[in-house]
Amino acid sequence: MRGFKKKLLGGTGVLAFVMMLMPLTALAASEDVAAESAMYATFWALVPPIVAIVLALITKEVYSSLFIGILVGGLFYSEFSFEGTLNHIFNDGFVAVLSNAYNVGILIFLVILGAMVSLMNRAGGSAAFGQFARKRIKSRVGAQLMSMLLGVLIFIDDYFNCLTVGSVMRPVTDEHKVSRAKLAYLIDATAAPVCIIAPISSWAAAVAGFVEGEDGFSLFIRAIPYNFYALLTIVMMLGLILMNVDFGPMRKHELNALKGDLFSEYDKDKKAVQEETAVNEKGKVIDLLIPILVLIVCCVIGMIYSGGFFEGADFITAFSNCDASVGLAMGSIVAIILTVIIYLIRRVLSFKECMNCIPEGFKAMVPAILILTFAWTLKAMTDSLGADVFVEGIVKESAGAFMNFLPAIIFLVGCFLAFATGTSWGTFGILIPIVVGVFQNTNPNLMIISISACMAGAVCGDHCSPISDTTIMASAGAQCNHVSHVSTQLPYAVTVAAVSFVTYILAGFIQNAWITLPIGFVLMLAVLFVIKMRTQNKEKV
């Protein structure tokens, strides 16, 4: 109880400090600042998400923390007008994000995927796969490697990756006493970091679309060897698994999992697992594999359809022009219809049981949908305060004086911006055009490195942020408490970010991926070895 009071007082103190500074900032702002708000395009544009993140980490309560961040953004924008704050939060915030076509498509995909998972569980496919995997995966190392491998293979889209890997691997990792926090990390670390180095993915399409005046897809391919954060994250995962290294809060979760507690302190989550659907004896492994394959094929077809593949565009062009939201929503709708038909033909479920799975899947996704809605609204508050304009000014000012250090600087800016806003795609949209403009006619090689640094920083910040949609999806996929996932993952992501930062400094001067990348690999493994030695020494003491 005392610990909770301290956290609550700490969170209240942070919020009170920010609230006290608000009037001072408003008075100090010059009159020629943009009409939207006196705080437009200043550091204060990043304060609302910072408040939300700090409160979430201190209080371990996500919904109220996000709402307080939204409230601070609304107050800043309206200059502390009660009516203006309400209008901005609800009309420009909640209503706007929930009526956005892209967001609605993602929500449809989430609900249908939740229903698909419920169908596979009710049909006995997940349990059958778990039994199948138990006979072949004999250790915790094998279970973690399998989770990682599956995450790498599903590289088309990060949302799809998170929920699919989670539903397939949960029974296997539970059997081998891998904590849900560790599973959530493996899911999250093979979502965005893998998608950002996969040429055929929704992420590649997004990055290519932000590059103006250049061949975006070609630049993306050339930037892959310089995407140090993504590549070093894969090395980090392999090192953690094969060297049996865990540190920070994750170590506590893993030690508790070995004793049978997969969640560490969150009783409501334990109860949810205990109430999972009873095993269907008719279920077989194909009742899991066929729906997943159908889902993959349908989503790929949906994505290339939205990119004009069936209107004459080639496959790569269609993927570059695709609308991931439309493609995933359309593909998942077709996939769930086919899945129901397959189950009815196989007689593993009745039609009524199939229909009952739809609201069950919806209920399972309600926490993720709520957090996503709050996160999108918080991003809308940040956008309205001109965070992108503020960051653009910082990058342009530092471009001339620190040319060789610019990749490392861009990496840090990308990390901070994506962490504060919870969006990597938004960070791409802000930073990539700036990088292209700075280097396009001066140093093309440094432009490639800097674009890659932008992508790596955006993924890193997105990976760390509790308000990131991918982080939220990873928690949902692993059925792990969200704040627990964030707090255990953060030390791992920061470790990779530190090594990546050093590697980008070297890359700015050496400008050769085949020299700097091996150095980064060696540094990453050396850091893990040192951490393992220090952890073992502490335990001996």
C-alpha positions in Angstrom: 0.0 0.0 0.0 2.9 2.3 0.9 4.5 1.7 -2.5 1.3 2.5 -4.3 0.9 5.8 -2.4 4.5 6.8 -3.3 3.8 6.1 -7.0 0.6 8.0 -6.9 2.2 11.0 -5.1 5.0 10.9 -7.6 2.6 10.9 -10.6 0.6 13.7 -9.0 3.7 15.7 -8.4 4.8 15.4 -12.1 1.3 16.5 -13.3 1.1 19.4 -10.8 4.5 20.6 -11.9 3.5 20.7 -15.5 0.1 22.3 -14.7 1.9 25.1 -12.7 4.2 25.8 -15.7 1.3 26.0 -18.2 0.2 29.6 -17.4 3.8 30.8 -17.4 4.5 29.3 -20.8 1.3 30.8 -22.2 2.3 34.3 -21.0 5.8 34.0 -22.3 4.8 32.9 -25.8 5.1 35.6 -28.5 2.1 36.9 -30.3 3.3 36.0 -33.8 3.2 32.2 -33.1 0.7 30.2 -35.1 -2.9 31.0 -34.6 -3.8 27.5 -33.4 -2.1 27.9 -30.0 0.4 30.1 -28.2 2.4 26.9 -27.6 2.4 25.8 -31.3 5.7 24.4 -32.6 7.4 24.7 -29.2 8.8 22.0 -26.8 5.4 22.2 -25.0 3.9 20.4 -28.0 5.7 17.2 -26.7 4.6 17.7 -23.1 1.2 15.9 -23.3 2.6 12.6 -24.4 5.5 12.9 -21.9 3.0 13.4 -19.1 1.0 10.4 -20.2 4.1 8.2 -20.5 5.5 9.3 -17.1 2.2 8.8 -15.3 1.7 5.3 -17.0 5.2 4.1 -15.9 4.7 5.5 -12.3 1.1 4.5 -11.6 1.1 1.4 -13.9 -2.4 2.5 -15.0 -2.7 3.2 -18.7 -6.2 4.5 -19.3 -6.2 7.4 -16.9 -2.6 8.3 -17.8 -3.5 8.6 -21.5 -6.6 10.6 -20.7 -4.6 13.1 -18.6 -2.1 13.5 -21.4 -5.0 14.2 -23.8 -6.5 16.7 -21.3 -3.2 18.5 -21.1 -3.0 18.7 -24.9 -6.5 20.1 -25.1 -5.7 22.7 -22.4 -2.6 23.8 -24.3 -4.3 24.0 -27.6 -7.3 26.0 -26.3 -5.1 28.2 -24.0 -7.0 26.9 -21.0 -10.5 27.6 -22.2 -13.0 25.1 -20.8 -15.3 25.1 -23.8 -12.3 25.1 -26.2 -10.7 22.2 -24.4 -13.9 20.1 -24.5 -14.5 20.8 -28.2 -10.9 20.0 -29.2 -10.7 16.8 -27.2 -14.0 15.3 -28.4 -14.5 16.8 -31.9 -10.9 17.1 -33.0 -9.8 14.1 -30.9 -12.0 11.1 -30.1 -14.6 11.8 -32.8 -12.0 12.6 -35.5 -9.8 9.5 -34.8 -12.8 7.1 -34.6 -14.2 8.5 -37.9 -10.8 8.2 -39.7 -11.1 5.6 -42.4 -7.6 4.2 -41.8 -8.2 3.8 -38.0 -11.6 2.2 -38.6 -10.0 -0.4 -40.9 -7.4 -1.2 -38.2 -10.2 -1.6 -35.6 -12.2 -3.9 -37.9 -9.0 -6.0 -38.5 -8.5 -6.1 -34.7 -12.0 -7.3 -34.0 -12.0 -9.9 -36.7 -8.6 -11.2 -35.6 -9.9 -11.5 -32.1 -12.8 -13.5 -33.4 -10.4 -15.7 -35.5 -8.3 -16.4 -32.4 -11.5 -17.3 -30.5 -12.6 -19.6 -33.3 -9.3 -21.4 -33.4 -9.3 -21.8 -29.6 -12.9 -23.0 -29.6 -12.2 -25.4 -32.4 -9.3 -26.9 -30.5 -6.7 -25.8 -33.1 -4.5 -23.9 -30.6 -4.6 -26.7 -28.1 -3.7 -29.3 -30.7 -0.8 -27.2 -32.0 0.4 -26.8 -28.4 0.4 -30.6 -27.9 2.1 -31.0 -31.3 4.8 -28.5 -30.4 5.4 -29.9 -26.9 6.5 -33.2 -28.5 9.0 -31.4 -30.7 10.0 -28.4 -28.6 11.7 -29.7 -25.5 13.1 -26.6 -23.8 12.5 -23.0 -22.9 15.2 -22.1 -25.4 13.4 -23.9 -28.2 10.0 -22.3 -27.3 11.6 -18.8 -27.4 13.5 -19.5 -30.7 10.3 -20.8 -32.2 8.4 -17.6 -31.2 11.2 -15.5 -32.7 11.3 -17.5 -35.9 7.6 -17.3 -36.4 7.7 -13.5 -35.8 10.5 -13.2 -38.4 8.5 -15.2 -41.0 5.3 -13.1 -40.6 7.0 -9.9 -41.9 4.1 -8.5 -43.9 2.6 -6.3 -41.2 3.3 -5.6 -37.6 -0.3 -5.7 -36.4 -0.8 -9.1 -38.1 2.5 -10.3 -36.7 1.7 -9.4 -33.1 -1.7 -11.1 -32.8 -0.9 -14.1 -34.9 2.4 -15.0 -33.2 0.8 -14.5 -29.8 -2.2 -16.8 -30.5 0.0 -19.5 -31.9 2.8 -19.5 -29.4 1.1 -18.8 -26.1 0.3 -22.5 -25.3 3.9 -23.5 -26.2 5.6 -20.8 -24.1 3.2 -21.4 -21.2 4.1 -25.1 -21.2 7.8 -24.3 -21.0 7.3 -21.6 -18.3 8.3 -18.6 -20.4 6.8 -15.5 -18.8 4.1 -13.6 -20.7 6.3 -10.5 -20.5 9.1 -12.3 -22.3 6.7 -13.6 -24.9 5.4 -10.0 -25.4 9.0 -8.8 -25.9 9.8 -11.5 -28.5 6.5 -10.6 -30.3 7.2 -6.9 -30.2 10.9 -7.3 -31.2 10.0 -9.3 -34.3 7.1 -7.0 -35.3 8.3 -3.5 -36.3 12.0 -4.2 -36.3 11.5 -7.1 -38.8 8.9 -5.2 -40.9 11.2 -2.2 -41.3 13.9 -4.4 -43.1 11.4 -6.5 -45.1 11.1 -5.1 -48.7 7.6 -6.7 -49.1 5.7 -5.2 -46.1 3.3 -2.4 -45.3 6.2 -0.6 -43.7 8.3 -0.6 -46.9 5.4 0.8 -48.7 4.9 3.6 -46.1 8.6 4.6 -46.2 8.7 4.6 -50.0 5.7 6.9 -50.0 7.5 9.5 -47.9 10.4 9.9 -50.2 9.8 12.7 -52.8 11.9 13.2 -55.9 13.7 9.8 -55.5 13.0 6.1 -56.1 11.6 5.4 -52.7 11.7 1.6 -53.0 15.3 1.6 -54.2 16.3 3.8 -51.3 14.6 1.5 -48.9 16.6 -1.5 -50.2 19.9 0.4 -50.0 19.1 1.5 -46.4 18.5 -2.0 -45.0 22.2 -2.7 -44.1 22.4 0.6 -42.2 19.2 -0.1 -40.2 21.3 -0.9 -37.2 18.5 -0.9 -34.5 16.4 -3.5 -36.4 19.4 -5.7 -37.2 20.9 -5.4 -33.7 17.5 -6.2 -32.1 17.6 -9.6 -33.9 21.1 -10.2 -32.6 20.0 -9.1 -29.1 17.1 -11.6 -29.1 19.4 -14.5 -30.2 21.9 -13.5 -27.6 19.3 -13.3 -24.8 17.9 -16.7 -25.7 21.1 -18.7 -26.5 23.3 -17.1 -23.7 20.4 -17.4 -21.2 20.7 -13.7 -20.2 17.9 -11.7 -18.6 18.2 -8.4 -16.7 16.1 -5.6 -15.3 12.4 -6.2 -14.5 12.3 -9.0 -17.0 14.6 -11.2 -14.9 12.0 -11.1 -12.1 9.3 -12.1 -14.4 11.4 -15.0 -15.8 12.3 -16.3 -12.4 8.7 -16.2 -11.3 7.7 -18.0 -14.5 10.0 -20.8 -13.6 8.1 -21.1 -10.3 4.8 -21.3 -12.2 3.8 -17.6 -12.1 3.7 -16.4 -15.7 2.5 -12.9 -14.9 4.2 -11.7 -11.7 1.7 -9.8 -9.6 -1.2 -9.3 -11.9 -4.0 -11.6 -10.6 -6.7 -10.5 -13.0 -4.5 -11.7 -15.9 -3.9 -15.1 -14.2 -7.7 -15.5 -13.8 -8.3 -14.7 -17.4 -5.9 -17.5 -18.5 -7.5 -20.0 -16.0 -10.9 -19.3 -17.7 -9.8 -20.0 -21.2 -12.1 -22.1 -23.3 -12.2 -25.9 -22.6 -10.3 -28.0 -25.1 -12.3 -29.3 -28.1 -11.3 -33.0 -28.6 -12.2 -32.8 -32.3 -9.5 -30.2 -32.9 -6.4 -30.9 -34.9 -3.3 -28.9 -35.9 -4.8 -28.1 -39.3 -7.6 -26.2 -37.5 -5.0 -23.7 -36.5 -2.6 -23.8 -39.5 -5.3 -23.6 -42.3 -7.0 -20.5 -40.8 -3.7 -18.8 -40.4 -2.5 -19.6 -43.9 -5.9 -18.5 -45.2 -5.6 -15.2 -43.3 -2.0 -14.6 -44.6 -3.0 -15.2 -48.2 -6.2 -13.1 -47.9 -4.4 -10.2 -46.3 -1.7 -10.2 -48.9 -4.2 -10.3 -51.7 -6.2 -7.5 -49.9 -3.1 -5.3 -49.6 -2.1 -5.7 -53.3 -5.7 -5.2 -54.3 -5.8 -1.9 -52.5 -2.5 -1.0 -54.3 -4.0 -1.6 -57.8 -2.5 -5.0 -58.6 -5.7 -6.2 -60.3 -5.8 -3.0 -62.3 -2.5 -3.6 -64.0 0.2 -2.6 -61.4 3.0 -5.0 -60.8 3.4 -6.7 -57.5 6.1 -4.4 -56.0 4.3 -1.3 -57.2 1.0 -2.6 -55.8 2.7 -3.2 -52.4 4.3 0.3 -52.5 0.9 1.9 -53.1 -1.2 -0.3 -50.9 -3.5 0.9 -48.1 -2.6 -1.5 -45.2 -5.8 -0.7 -43.3 -8.1 -1.5 -46.3 -6.1 -4.6 -47.2 -6.0 -6.1 -43.7 -9.7 -5.4 -43.1 -10.8 -6.8 -46.4 -8.5 -9.8 -46.1 -9.5 -10.6 -42.6 -13.2 -10.5 -43.4 -12.8 -13.0 -46.2 -10.5 -15.1 -44.0 -13.0 -15.4 -41.2 -15.9 -16.4 -43.6 -13.7 -19.1 -45.1 -12.6 -20.3 -41.6 -16.2 -20.6 -40.5 -17.0 -22.6 -43.7 -14.0 -24.9 -43.1 -15.0 -25.6 -39.5 -18.6 -26.3 -40.5 -17.4 -28.7 -43.2 -15.1 -30.4 -40.7 -17.9 -30.4 -38.1 -15.5 -29.3 -35.3 -17.9 -26.4 -34.5 -21.6 -25.7 -35.1 -22.8 -22.6 -36.8 -24.1 -21.2 -33.5 -20.7 -21.8 -31.8 -18.9 -20.0 -34.6 -21.2 -17.0 -34.2 -20.7 -17.0 -30.5 -17.0 -16.6 -31.1 -17.5 -13.2 -32.8 -18.6 -11.3 -29.6 -16.0 -13.3 -27.6 -13.3 -12.1 -29.9 -14.6 -8.6 -29.7 -14.5 -8.6 -25.9 -11.0 -10.0 -25.9 -9.9 -7.0 -28.0 -11.7 -4.3 -26.0 -8.6 -3.3 -23.9 -6.4 -3.0 -27.0 -9.1 -1.0 -28.8 -9.5 1.4 -25.8 -5.8 2.0 -25.5 -5.4 2.5 -29.3 -8.3 5.0 -29.3 -6.7 7.0 -26.4 -3.2 6.8 -28.1 -4.6 8.0 -31.4 -6.4 10.9 -29.7 -3.2 11.8 -27.8 -1.4 11.9 -31.1 -4.1 14.2 -32.5 -3.5 16.5 -29.6 0.3 16.5 -30.3 -0.2 17.1 -34.0 -2.5 20.0 -33.4 0.3 21.6 -31.3 2.8 21.4 -34.1 5.2 18.8 -32.8 6.3 18.0 -36.3 7.2 21.7 -37.0 9.2 21.9 -33.8 11.2 18.8 -34.6 11.8 19.9 -38.2 13.3 23.1 -37.0 15.7 21.3 -34.7 17.0 18.9 -37.4 17.5 21.7 -39.9 19.4 23.8 -37.5 21.8 20.9 -36.7 22.3 19.8 -40.3 25.1 22.2 -41.2 27.3 22.1 -38.1 27.3 18.3 -37.4 27.2 16.8 -40.9 29.0 13.5 -40.0 27.3 13.2 -36.7 23.9 13.8 -38.3 22.9 10.1 -38.7 23.4 9.7 -34.9 21.5 12.9 -34.2 18.6 11.9 -36.5 18.5 8.5 -34.8 18.1 10.2 -31.4 15.5 12.7 -32.7 13.6 9.8 -34.3 13.7 7.8 -31.0 12.4 10.7 -28.9 9.7 11.8 -31.4 8.4 8.3 -31.9 8.5 7.6 -28.1 6.6 10.8 -27.3 4.0 10.4 -30.1 3.7 6.6 -30.2 4.0 6.5 -34.0 6.8 5.4 -36.2 5.0 6.2 -39.4 4.3 9.7 -38.3 8.0 10.1 -37.5 8.9 8.8 -41.0 6.6 11.4 -42.5 8.3 14.2 -40.5 12.0 13.3 -40.8 12.5 11.6 -44.1 11.5 14.6 -46.3 13.9 16.7 -44.2 16.7 14.3 -44.7 16.2 14.0 -48.4 16.1 17.8 -48.7 19.4 18.2 -46.8 21.4 15.5 -48.6 19.8 15.1 -52.0 22.3 17.3 -53.9 25.3 17.0 -51.6 26.1 13.5 -50.2 23.8 10.7 -51.5 25.6 8.0 -49.4 25.1 10.0 -46.2 21.5 10.5 -47.3 21.0 6.7 -47.3 22.6 6.4 -43.9 20.5 9.2 -42.5 17.2 7.8 -43.9 18.1 4.5 -42.3 18.8 6.3 -39.0 15.4 8.0 -39.3 13.7 4.6 -39.8 15.8 2.9 -37.0 15.1 5.8 -34.5 11.4 5.7 -35.3 11.2 2.0 -34.8 13.2 2.3 -31.6 11.0 5.0 -30.1 7.9 3.1 -31.2 9.3 -0.1 -29.6 9.9 1.7 -26.2 6.7 3.8 -26.1 3.7 2.6 -24.0 1.3 4.6 -26.3 2.6 2.9 -29.5 0.0 0.9 -31.3 2.5 -1.9 -32.0 3.4 -2.1 -28.3 -0.2 -2.3 -27.5 -0.8 -5.1 -30.0 2.2 -7.1 -28.6 0.6 -6.9 -25.1 -2.7 -8.0 -26.6 -1.1 -10.8 -28.6 0.8 -12.2 -25.5 -2.2 -11.5 -23.2 0.3 -9.6 -21.0 -0.4 -6.6 -18.8 0.5 -3.6 -20.9 2.5 -1.7 -18.4 4.3 -4.9 -17.4 5.3 -5.4 -21.0 6.6 -1.8 -21.4 8.6 -1.8 -18.1 10.2 -5.2 -18.9 11.0 -4.4 -22.5 12.4 -0.9 -22.0 15.9 -1.9 -20.6 16.3 -4.3 -23.6 15.3 -1.7 -26.2 17.5 1.0 -24.6 20.5 -1.3 -24.6 20.1 -1.9 -28.3 19.5 1.8 -28.9 22.8 2.7 -27.1 24.8 0.3 -29.3 23.0 1.6 -32.4 23.8 5.2 -31.5 27.5 4.4 -31.3 27.3 2.5 -34.6 25.7 5.4 -36.3 28.5 7.7 -35.1 30.9 5.4 -36.8 28.8 5.1 -39.9 28.7 8.9 -40.3 32.5 8.9 -40.8 33.2 5.4 -42.3 30.1 5.4 -44.6 30.4 1.7 -45.3 27.8 -0.7 -44.0 30.0 -3.8 -44.4 32.5 -2.3 -41.9 30.2 -0.7 -39.4 27.6 -3.5 -39.3 30.0 -6.2 -38.1 31.3 -3.7 -35.5 27.8 -3.2 -34.3 27.2 -7.0 -34.0 30.4 -7.4 -32.0 29.5 -4.5 -29.7 26.1 -5.9 -29.1 27.3 -9.4 -28.2 30.1 -7.9 -26.0 27.5 -5.8 -24.1 25.4 -8.9 -23.5 28.4 -10.8 -22.3 29.3 -8.1 -19.8 25.7 -7.9 -18.6 25.6 -11.7 -18.1 28.9 -11.6 -16.1 27.6 -8.7 -13.9 24.3 -10.5 -13.3 26.0 -13.7 -12.3 28.4 -11.8 -9.9 25.5 -10.0 -8.2 23.7 -13.4 -7.6 26.8 -14.8 -6.1 27.1 -11.9 -3.7 
